[in-house]
Amino acid sequence: MTNQIVEMAAKKPKERDYYFDNAKFILIFLVVFGHLLQTFIAEYENVRILYLYIYTFHMPAFILMSGYFAKGFRKKGYLSKTIKKLILPYLIFQLIYSIFYYFLLGEDSLSLKILDPEWSMWFLLSLCFWNLMLYLFARFSAKKGLVIAFSLGLLAGYFDMIGGYLSLSRTFVFFPFFLVGFFMTKEHFKLLQTRSAKLVGMLVTLLILGFIILNPEMNEDWFLGSKPYDKLVDVKSLGMLIRLAVYGISFLSVFAFFTFVPKRRLFFTKWGKNTLYVYLLHGFFIKTFREDSAFGANYSLQTFVILLGVSFCLTILLSSSLVTTFVQPVIELRISRLRTLFSRLKEKLLPNQSY
């Protein structure tokens, strides 16, 4: 989901690939926008359609890119780096979110559930598991590994104990996207950037939107991958077939999305490397927004435009060097940029002082 997430254990390239930075910025913007839209999906069908379409691909696409950039998992120090860059921020933000909810929601007591991820923290935990699972699945051929991964995702829904705890459900359900990304090559992505692929991507997008519109009873929770089948469908035996269809929709939607991603450097490209910061921090704003009754249940075109603008501005703000510099010590456990910032501020504010 971010440069820190999707390139976690891979050696930093000499020159960044604008295509992937563009993809990551667009996706993290949609994460923020989708979370804001969620407030209105129960009352407004057109909002629900847009929300559901976004959820068919935005997290699966992030996960697929995470797998693509995990090819260096066998390198020395990969495992320790993974734990440092995922588990430690996970623990820190679990504590921060617990305190935040305590004051925001006015709960009677402060509770810290280390093994039960708070809201968006599931991704860090699952990403750690996916990287660890590569030590086994990379031994298989692509065909065999994917068959096993899909089987795990399909069967997981039949076990009630596989749910939000340790993010087990999402770990198994979304692992096929991670593994597909791992087995993909640069040539595969180049094929998705051709003119013919763009035309197919446009057609696929229209078909998926049409399918969503024609099936208003579709439960958006299927695309969250967080619940067992008995929480999603009355006839539990049908769960595997429905999830298989959901896999098909999501993979088609993911590949259609990648056909639309621009290859050249754009004004927002530079922020694509900092999407982890947006992912971890935007929840404080979203949760506050949902608790605020300023918008109420009213929704209009003006509301849509405002939410679009707020999402874009919030994404840019949380990706900015100002925010990343101050938050970097917590997220990346590095203080070099913070020291540099304070040194520059001291030189500007107290140019004649010596210490």
C-alpha positions in Angstrom: 0.0 0.0 0.0 2.7 2.3 0.2 6.3 2.6 -0.7 7.1 1.4 2.8 4.6 -1.4 2.5 4.9 -2.7 -1.0 8.6 -2.3 -1.3 9.3 -3.4 2.2 12.0 -5.9 1.8 13.0 -5.2 -1.7 16.2 -3.3 -2.6 15.5 0.3 -3.4 15.8 0.8 -7.1 18.1 3.5 -8.5 15.2 5.2 -10.3 11.6 5.0 -9.2 8.9 3.6 -11.4 6.3 6.4 -12.0 3.7 3.8 -13.0 3.6 2.1 -9.5 3.9 5.4 -7.6 0.9 6.7 -9.6 -1.0 3.5 -8.9 -0.3 3.7 -5.2 -1.4 7.4 -4.9 -4.6 6.7 -6.8 -5.4 3.7 -4.7 -4.7 5.4 -1.3 -6.9 8.3 -2.4 -9.7 5.8 -3.1 -9.1 4.2 0.3 -9.7 7.6 2.0 -12.6 8.5 -0.4 -14.2 5.1 0.1 -14.1 5.4 3.9 -15.8 8.8 3.7 -18.5 7.4 1.4 -19.3 4.6 3.8 -21.3 7.0 5.9 -23.9 7.3 3.1 -24.2 3.8 1.6 -27.1 2.7 3.7 -29.4 5.5 2.5 -28.2 6.2 -1.1 -28.0 3.4 -3.6 -25.9 5.4 -6.1 -23.3 6.0 -3.4 -23.4 2.3 -2.5 -22.7 1.3 -6.1 -19.7 3.6 -6.3 -18.5 2.4 -2.9 -18.9 -1.3 -3.9 -17.1 -0.8 -7.2 -14.1 0.9 -5.4 -13.9 -2.1 -2.9 -13.8 -4.6 -5.8 -10.2 -3.5 -6.5 -8.5 -0.9 -4.3 -7.2 -3.2 -1.5 -6.7 -6.2 -3.7 -4.6 -4.0 -6.1 -2.5 -2.8 -3.1 -2.0 -6.4 -2.0 -1.1 -7.6 -5.5 1.6 -4.9 -5.7 2.8 -5.9 -2.3 3.4 -9.4 -3.6 5.1 -8.0 -6.7 7.6 -6.1 -4.6 8.3 -9.0 -2.2 10.5 -10.9 -4.6 13.6 -10.2 -2.5 12.2 -12.1 0.5 15.2 -14.5 0.5 17.7 -11.7 1.0 19.6 -11.5 4.2 17.8 -9.5 6.9 14.5 -9.6 5.0 12.6 -11.2 7.9 13.9 -8.9 10.6 13.2 -5.9 8.4 9.7 -7.1 7.7 9.0 -7.5 11.4 10.5 -4.1 12.2 8.6 -2.2 9.5 5.2 -4.0 10.1 4.8 -5.4 13.5 6.3 -2.5 15.5 4.2 0.2 13.8 1.2 -2.2 14.2 1.7 -2.4 18.0 2.3 1.3 18.3 -0.8 2.3 16.3 -2.9 -0.3 18.0 -2.2 1.5 21.3 -2.7 5.0 19.7 -6.1 4.0 18.1 -7.2 2.4 21.4 -6.5 5.7 23.3 -8.1 7.6 20.4 -11.3 5.5 20.5 -11.5 5.8 24.3 -11.7 9.6 24.1 -13.7 9.9 20.9 -16.4 7.4 21.8 -16.4 8.1 25.5 -15.9 4.5 26.4 -15.9 3.5 30.1 -12.6 1.8 30.1 -9.4 1.7 27.9 -8.9 -1.7 26.3 -6.0 -2.7 24.2 -6.5 -5.8 22.0 -3.1 -6.6 20.6 -4.3 -9.7 18.6 -7.5 -8.1 17.4 -6.5 -5.4 14.8 -8.1 -2.0 15.1 -9.9 -1.0 11.9 -7.2 -0.6 9.1 -4.4 -2.2 11.2 -5.4 -5.6 9.8 -3.3 -4.9 6.6 0.0 -4.6 8.5 -0.6 -7.9 10.3 -1.8 -9.7 7.2 1.1 -8.4 5.2 3.5 -9.8 7.7 1.8 -13.2 7.4 1.9 -13.0 3.6 5.6 -12.4 3.6 6.2 -15.2 6.0 4.0 -17.5 3.9 6.3 -16.9 0.9 9.0 -19.1 2.5 6.7 -22.0 1.8 4.7 -21.0 -1.3 7.7 -19.8 -3.3 8.9 -23.5 -3.3 5.8 -24.4 -5.4 5.3 -23.7 -9.0 3.0 -20.8 -9.7 0.1 -23.1 -10.7 0.4 -25.3 -7.6 0.9 -22.4 -5.2 -2.1 -20.5 -6.6 -4.3 -23.6 -6.4 -3.4 -24.0 -2.7 -3.8 -20.3 -2.0 -7.3 -20.1 -3.6 -8.3 -23.3 -1.8 -7.3 -21.8 1.6 -9.2 -18.6 0.8 -12.3 -20.5 -0.2 -12.3 -23.0 2.7 -11.5 -20.4 5.3 -15.1 -19.1 5.2 -16.4 -22.4 6.6 -14.6 -22.0 9.9 -16.3 -19.7 12.3 -13.1 -19.2 14.3 -11.4 -17.7 11.3 -12.5 -14.0 11.5 -11.0 -10.7 12.7 -8.8 -12.3 15.3 -5.2 -11.9 14.1 -6.7 -10.8 10.8 -6.8 -14.5 9.9 -9.8 -14.3 7.6 -8.4 -11.5 5.5 -5.0 -13.1 5.5 -6.3 -16.3 3.9 -8.9 -14.6 1.7 -6.6 -12.0 0.2 -3.5 -14.1 0.0 -4.2 -15.2 -3.7 -3.8 -11.5 -4.7 -0.5 -11.3 -2.9 0.8 -14.5 -4.5 -0.4 -13.6 -8.0 1.6 -10.3 -7.6 4.6 -12.3 -6.5 4.5 -14.5 -9.6 3.9 -11.5 -11.9 6.8 -10.0 -13.9 7.4 -6.5 -15.3 6.3 -7.8 -18.7 2.9 -8.7 -17.3 2.4 -5.1 -16.2 3.6 -3.9 -19.6 0.9 -5.9 -21.3 -1.6 -4.1 -19.1 -0.4 -0.8 -20.4 -1.1 -1.5 -24.1 -3.8 0.3 -26.0 -5.8 -3.0 -26.5 -5.6 -3.7 -22.8 -7.0 -0.3 -22.0 -10.0 -1.0 -24.3 -10.6 -4.3 -22.6 -10.2 -2.7 -19.2 -12.8 -0.1 -20.1 -15.2 -2.8 -21.2 -14.5 -4.9 -18.0 -15.2 -1.9 -15.8 -18.5 -1.2 -17.5 -19.5 -4.8 -17.2 -18.6 -4.9 -13.5 -20.5 -1.6 -12.8 -23.5 -3.1 -14.7 -23.4 -6.2 -12.7 -23.3 -4.2 -9.4 -26.3 -2.1 -10.6 -28.3 -5.2 -11.6 -27.6 -6.9 -8.3 -28.6 -4.4 -5.6 -28.8 -7.2 -3.0 -25.1 -7.8 -3.2 -23.5 -7.6 0.2 -20.4 -5.4 0.3 -19.0 -7.4 3.1 -18.0 -10.1 0.6 -15.3 -7.8 -0.7 -13.9 -7.1 2.8 -12.9 -10.7 3.3 -13.3 -10.4 7.1 -16.2 -12.7 7.9 -17.0 -16.4 7.7 -19.8 -17.6 5.4 -22.5 -17.9 8.0 -22.3 -14.2 8.6 -22.7 -13.4 4.9 -25.2 -15.9 3.5 -28.1 -17.9 4.8 -27.1 -21.1 2.9 -23.6 -21.7 4.2 -22.8 -24.3 1.5 -23.2 -21.5 -1.2 -20.4 -19.5 0.4 -17.6 -21.0 -1.6 -19.4 -20.4 -4.9 -20.1 -16.8 -4.1 -16.5 -16.1 -2.9 -15.2 -17.7 -6.1 -17.4 -15.2 -8.1 -16.1 -12.4 -5.9 -12.5 -13.5 -6.7 -13.3 -13.3 -10.4 -14.9 -9.9 -10.1 -12.0 -8.5 -8.0 -9.2 -9.9 -10.2 -10.9 -8.5 -13.3 -11.4 -5.2 -11.6 -7.8 -5.1 -10.4 -6.4 -5.7 -13.9 -8.8 -3.2 -15.4 -7.6 -0.6 -12.9 -3.9 -1.2 -13.9 -4.8 -0.5 -17.5 -5.8 3.0 -16.6 -2.8 3.9 -14.5 -0.6 6.6 -16.2 3.0 5.7 -16.9 4.6 9.2 -16.9 5.4 11.5 -14.0 2.5 13.6 -12.9 2.0 16.2 -10.2 0.8 13.6 -7.7 3.5 11.0 -8.5 5.9 12.2 -5.8 3.3 11.4 -3.1 2.9 7.8 -4.2 5.9 6.8 -2.2 4.4 7.9 1.1 1.0 6.1 1.1 1.8 4.2 4.3 1.5 7.4 6.2 -1.9 8.1 4.7 -3.1 4.7 5.4 -2.1 4.8 9.1 -3.1 8.3 9.8 -6.3 9.0 7.8 -8.3 6.8 10.2 -8.2 9.5 12.9 -9.9 12.0 10.5 -12.4 9.4 9.2 -13.5 8.2 12.6 -13.9 11.8 13.8 -16.0 12.6 10.7 -18.3 9.6 11.2 -18.9 10.7 14.8 -19.6 14.3 13.8 -23.2 15.0 12.7 -22.4 18.0 10.6 -23.2 16.2 7.4 -25.9 14.1 9.0 -27.5 11.6 6.6 -28.0 14.2 3.8 -26.2 13.6 0.6 -26.2 15.5 -2.7 -23.9 16.3 -5.6 -22.4 19.1 -3.5 -21.6 16.5 -0.8 -20.0 14.3 -3.3 -17.8 17.1 -4.6 -16.8 18.1 -1.0 -16.0 14.5 -0.1 -13.9 14.2 -3.2 -12.0 17.4 -2.5 -11.5 16.5 1.2 -10.2 13.1 0.3 -7.7 14.5 -2.2 -6.5 17.2 0.1 -6.2 14.8 3.1 -4.3 12.4 1.0 -1.8 15.1 -0.1 -1.5 16.5 3.4 -0.7 13.1 5.0 1.7 12.3 2.1 3.6 15.6 2.5 7.2 15.9 3.7 6.0 18.0 6.7 3.8 15.1 8.0 6.1 12.3 7.0 9.1 14.0 8.7 7.4 14.2 12.1 5.7 10.8 11.9 8.7 8.9 10.4 10.2 8.1 13.8 7.1 6.2 14.7 6.3 4.5 11.4 9.9 3.8 10.1 11.7 4.0 13.5 14.1 6.5 12.0 14.9 10.0 13.4 17.4 11.3 10.9 14.9 13.4 9.0 13.5 14.8 12.2 16.9 15.8 13.4 17.6 17.5 10.1 14.4 19.4 10.3 15.0 20.7 13.8 18.6 21.7 12.7 17.2 23.7 9.8 14.6 25.4 12.0 17.1 26.3 14.6 19.4 27.8 11.9 16.5 29.9 10.6 15.0 31.0 13.9 18.3 31.5 15.8 21.0 32.2 13.1 23.4 33.9 15.5 23.2 31.5 18.4 25.9 29.0 19.0 25.6 26.0 21.2 
